[in-house]
């Protein structure tokens, strides 16, 4: 009879250990979602919104650290003018743009 009681206790603890394992897995997935996946999606939406408002004449900052003025915009590329030289116009992908600054309203 003592053998049957220990077997029943062992099978009960096996179910409990399985539930604990499932809870740990759910907690780990929730951690990854809230601290890695969700912020990345928010940043991606913010970047898409910024690039959709891009206009000719905007001052931009590229991922390499150069400031320039947007001269022309196509579907996935922009032509950017760097410096005061007016001859330095370089086509680049929109994904290389990190920051957009609109022209100030003081010029009106």
C-alpha angles and dihedrals in degrees: 000000000000090000091056092052093052091048091051091049091049094052091048092052090049090059090047092051090050091053091049090051091050091050091050091051091049091049092050092050091047089051092051092047098049098038103034116015102037097050091047091053091049090051091048092052090048091051092048091050091049093051092046090059093050112128138178110276096031118135111234139188116218126214089253091058102256122136118216147154122251111242102171136006129206130169099288104357137063132196110229128195114214125202130344094297097092087204096078103087117154128183113224140167120267089235089068091065113100103171136018124203118191119221111267120260090229090083090073 
